[in-house]
Amino acid sequence: MTKLAAIELITCDTEILKAANLLKVLSHPIRLKIICQLGHEEKTVQQLIDSVGTSQSNVSQHLAIMRDKRVLSCRKNATQVLYSVSQKASIELVQLLKHTYC
């Protein structure tokens, strides 16, 4: 038996479902880019539009999906909507992806 085979990974169906749902959310390049742009800080929708490089409606659609799946949270500050990462596991996953692929 190899060392990797001896390591038990996810065995609980609930945890597998949570991980699969997070992977689904982050599987789109724009959503992955949004997470990378947010990191550990809060940004306005306009800042995200500028950094992601796509249309306002496209960014808004992806933000809505991520908010609906509770990966992001938002708050209003006067006329601005600010987004932040609410699922820290998504940041950890992106860090792992960076370590693996970059």
GROMACS elastic network, one bead per residue, 0.5 to 0.9 nm:
[ bonds ]
;  ai    aj funct       b0    kb
    1     4     6  0.82326   500
    1     5     6  0.61959   500
    1     6     6  0.67873   500
    2     5     6  0.51754   500
    2     6     6  0.64571   500
    3     6     6  0.52442   500
    3     7     6  0.67608   500
    4     7     6  0.53464   500
    4     8     6  0.83941   500
    5     8     6  0.74507   500
    8    11     6  0.76315   500
   10    13     6  0.80629   500
   10    15     6  0.68565   500
   10    16     6  0.63568   500
   11    14     6  0.87908   500
   11    15     6  0.76112   500
   11    16     6  0.72745   500
   12    15     6  0.53470   500
   12    16     6  0.62794   500
   12    17     6  0.87432   500
   13    17     6  0.61396   500
   13    18     6  0.86385   500
   14    17     6  0.51608   500
   14    18     6  0.63078   500
   14    19     6  0.87249   500
   15    18     6  0.50104   500
   15    19     6  0.61435   500
   15    20     6  0.85020   500
   16    19     6  0.51489   500
   16    20     6  0.60388   500
   16    21     6  0.85461   500
   17    20     6  0.50627   500
   17    21     6  0.60787   500
   17    22     6  0.86142   500
   18    21     6  0.52101   500
   18    22     6  0.63025   500
   18    23     6  0.86751   500
   19    22     6  0.51724   500
   19    23     6  0.61783   500
   19    24     6  0.86526   500
   20    23     6  0.50258   500
   20    24     6  0.61770   500
   20    25     6  0.87434   500
   21    24     6  0.50338   500
   21    25     6  0.63439   500
   21    26     6  0.87313   500
   21    69     6  0.81868   500
   22    25     6  0.51474   500
   22    26     6  0.62280   500
   22    27     6  0.84429   500
   22    69     6  0.82184   500
   22    71     6  0.77805   500
   22    89     6  0.84881   500
   22    90     6  0.71493   500
   23    26     6  0.51538   500
   23    27     6  0.57840   500
   23    90     6  0.86915   500
   23    93     6  0.89506   500
   24    27     6  0.51321   500
   24    28     6  0.77081   500
   25    28     6  0.68339   500
   25    31     6  0.70743   500
   25    32     6  0.81770   500
   25    65     6  0.76931   500
   25    66     6  0.66696   500
   25    69     6  0.76046   500
   25    71     6  0.81183   500
   26    29     6  0.74303   500
   26    30     6  0.85204   500
   26    31     6  0.57031   500
   26    32     6  0.50582   500
   26    33     6  0.88016   500
   26    35     6  0.81565   500
   26    66     6  0.86867   500
   26    90     6  0.79026   500
   26    94     6  0.88967   500
   27    30     6  0.87728   500
   27    31     6  0.73845   500
   27    32     6  0.68087   500
   28    31     6  0.53796   500
   28    32     6  0.61698   500
   28    33     6  0.85987   500
   28    62     6  0.89915   500
   29    32     6  0.50539   500
   29    33     6  0.60285   500
   29    34     6  0.85974   500
   30    34     6  0.61494   500
   30    35     6  0.87418   500
   30    52     6  0.71111   500
   30    54     6  0.86499   500
   30    58     6  0.88840   500
   30    59     6  0.77695   500
   30    62     6  0.73827   500
   31    35     6  0.63673   500
   31    36     6  0.86387   500
   31    59     6  0.84621   500
   31    62     6  0.61547   500
   31    63     6  0.76712   500
   31    65     6  0.89054   500
   31    66     6  0.76170   500
   32    35     6  0.52313   500
   32    36     6  0.62763   500
   32    37     6  0.86887   500
   32    94     6  0.79777   500
   33    37     6  0.60921   500
   33    38     6  0.86037   500
   33    51     6  0.87937   500
   33    52     6  0.65685   500
   34    37     6  0.50378   500
   34    38     6  0.61548   500
   34    39     6  0.85819   500
   34    48     6  0.68470   500
   34    51     6  0.83920   500
   34    52     6  0.66990   500
   34    59     6  0.85220   500
   34    62     6  0.86294   500
   34    63     6  0.82599   500
   35    38     6  0.51648   500
   35    39     6  0.60272   500
   35    72     6  0.86499   500
   35    84     6  0.87051   500
   35    85     6  0.71765   500
   35    90     6  0.75745   500
   35    91     6  0.71924   500
   35    94     6  0.79706   500
   36    39     6  0.53877   500
   36    91     6  0.78252   500
   36    94     6  0.72946   500
   37    40     6  0.89741   500
   37    41     6  0.86428   500
   37    43     6  0.84738   500
   37    48     6  0.71580   500
   37    51     6  0.71202   500
   37    52     6  0.77442   500
   38    41     6  0.55311   500
   38    42     6  0.62663   500
   38    43     6  0.64778   500
   38    48     6  0.80127   500
   38    83     6  0.78085   500
   38    84     6  0.63739   500
   38    85     6  0.68951   500
   39    42     6  0.81838   500
   39    84     6  0.80276   500
   39    85     6  0.71845   500
   39    91     6  0.66006   500
   40    84     6  0.73896   500
   40    85     6  0.70088   500
   40    88     6  0.87639   500
   40    91     6  0.79956   500
   41    83     6  0.85226   500
   41    84     6  0.63039   500
   41    85     6  0.78954   500
   42    74     6  0.88020   500
   42    82     6  0.61335   500
   42    83     6  0.54414   500
   42    85     6  0.78695   500
   43    46     6  0.80952   500
   43    47     6  0.60410   500
   43    48     6  0.66703   500
   43    81     6  0.83332   500
   43    82     6  0.52676   500
   43    83     6  0.54391   500
   43    84     6  0.67698   500
   44    47     6  0.51475   500
   44    48     6  0.63796   500
   44    49     6  0.86776   500
   44    80     6  0.65281   500
   44    81     6  0.56647   500
   44    83     6  0.61589   500
   45    48     6  0.50909   500
   45    49     6  0.61444   500
   45    50     6  0.86541   500
   45    56     6  0.82422   500
   45    59     6  0.80333   500
   45    60     6  0.78381   500
   45    63     6  0.87842   500
   45    80     6  0.76211   500
   45    81     6  0.62328   500
   45    82     6  0.64382   500
   45    83     6  0.71835   500
   46    50     6  0.61511   500
   46    51     6  0.85734   500
   46    56     6  0.79354   500
   46    80     6  0.87073   500
   46    81     6  0.88882   500
   47    50     6  0.51661   500
   47    51     6  0.61626   500
   47    52     6  0.84901   500
   48    51     6  0.51086   500
   48    52     6  0.57752   500
   48    53     6  0.81728   500
   48    59     6  0.76127   500
   48    83     6  0.89547   500
   49    52     6  0.53332   500
   49    53     6  0.58844   500
   49    54     6  0.62289   500
   49    55     6  0.67385   500
   49    56     6  0.60523   500
   49    58     6  0.88648   500
   49    59     6  0.62917   500
   49    60     6  0.87262   500
   50    53     6  0.54545   500
   50    54     6  0.76545   500
   50    55     6  0.89660   500
   51    54     6  0.85230   500
   52    55     6  0.88453   500
   52    59     6  0.79180   500
   53    59     6  0.89672   500
   54    57     6  0.84976   500
   54    58     6  0.66044   500
   54    59     6  0.67652   500
   55    58     6  0.52118   500
   55    59     6  0.62778   500
   55    60     6  0.85334   500
   56    59     6  0.52353   500
   56    60     6  0.60010   500
   56    61     6  0.85925   500
   57    60     6  0.50110   500
   57    61     6  0.61421   500
   57    62     6  0.87347   500
   58    61     6  0.52051   500
   58    62     6  0.64590   500
   58    63     6  0.86742   500
   59    62     6  0.52140   500
   59    63     6  0.60646   500
   59    64     6  0.85707   500
   60    64     6  0.60770   500
   60    65     6  0.86765   500
   61    64     6  0.51681   500
   61    65     6  0.64201   500
   61    66     6  0.87992   500
   62    65     6  0.51091   500
   62    66     6  0.62370   500
   62    67     6  0.85056   500
   63    66     6  0.50994   500
   63    67     6  0.59479   500
   63    68     6  0.83989   500
   63    72     6  0.76078   500
   63    83     6  0.85192   500
   64    67     6  0.50167   500
   64    68     6  0.59170   500
   64    69     6  0.85290   500
   64    72     6  0.88304   500
   65    68     6  0.50538   500
   65    69     6  0.62295   500
   65    70     6  0.85865   500
   65    71     6  0.87649   500
   66    69     6  0.51376   500
   66    70     6  0.61506   500
   66    71     6  0.52275   500
   66    72     6  0.55946   500
   66    73     6  0.84229   500
   67    71     6  0.58628   500
   67    73     6  0.58618   500
   67    74     6  0.77251   500
   67    86     6  0.89643   500
   68    71     6  0.77079   500
   68    72     6  0.81167   500
   69    72     6  0.77541   500
   70    73     6  0.67378   500
   70    85     6  0.87597   500
   70    86     6  0.67797   500
   70    87     6  0.70821   500
   71    84     6  0.87656   500
   71    85     6  0.60915   500
   71    86     6  0.54169   500
   71    88     6  0.82787   500
   71    89     6  0.89141   500
   71    90     6  0.73125   500
   72    83     6  0.65919   500
   72    84     6  0.56211   500
   72    87     6  0.68770   500
   73    82     6  0.83744   500
   73    83     6  0.57368   500
   73    84     6  0.55036   500
   73    85     6  0.62373   500
   73    86     6  0.55974   500
   73    87     6  0.88778   500
   74    81     6  0.65508   500
   74    82     6  0.53898   500
   74    84     6  0.62837   500
   74    85     6  0.87313   500
   74    86     6  0.89874   500
   75    80     6  0.84015   500
   75    81     6  0.57217   500
   75    82     6  0.53992   500
   75    83     6  0.67422   500
   75    84     6  0.87409   500
   76    79     6  0.69412   500
   76    80     6  0.57483   500
   76    82     6  0.62162   500
   77    80     6  0.51826   500
   77    81     6  0.62277   500
   77    82     6  0.72448   500
   78    81     6  0.81334   500
   85    88     6  0.66593   500
   85    90     6  0.78815   500
   85    91     6  0.78646   500
   86    89     6  0.88429   500
   86    90     6  0.86345   500
   87    90     6  0.57373   500
   87    91     6  0.75532   500
   88    91     6  0.52547   500
   88    92     6  0.64682   500
   88    93     6  0.86955   500
   89    93     6  0.60392   500
   89    94     6  0.85965   500
   90    93     6  0.50294   500
   90    94     6  0.62219   500
   90    95     6  0.86100   500
   91    94     6  0.51165   500
   91    95     6  0.61647   500
   91    96     6  0.86147   500
   92    95     6  0.50492   500
   92    96     6  0.62256   500
   92    97     6  0.86555   500
   93    96     6  0.50292   500
   93    97     6  0.61919   500
   93    98     6  0.86115   500
   94    98     6  0.60855   500
   94    99     6  0.85403   500
   95    98     6  0.50342   500
   95    99     6  0.61762   500
   95   100     6  0.85797   500
   96    99     6  0.50533   500
   96   100     6  0.61155   500
   96   101     6  0.85542   500
   97   100     6  0.50281   500
   97   101     6  0.58476   500
   97   102     6  0.77263   500
   98   101     6  0.53242   500
   98   102     6  0.50857   500
   99   102     6  0.58967   500
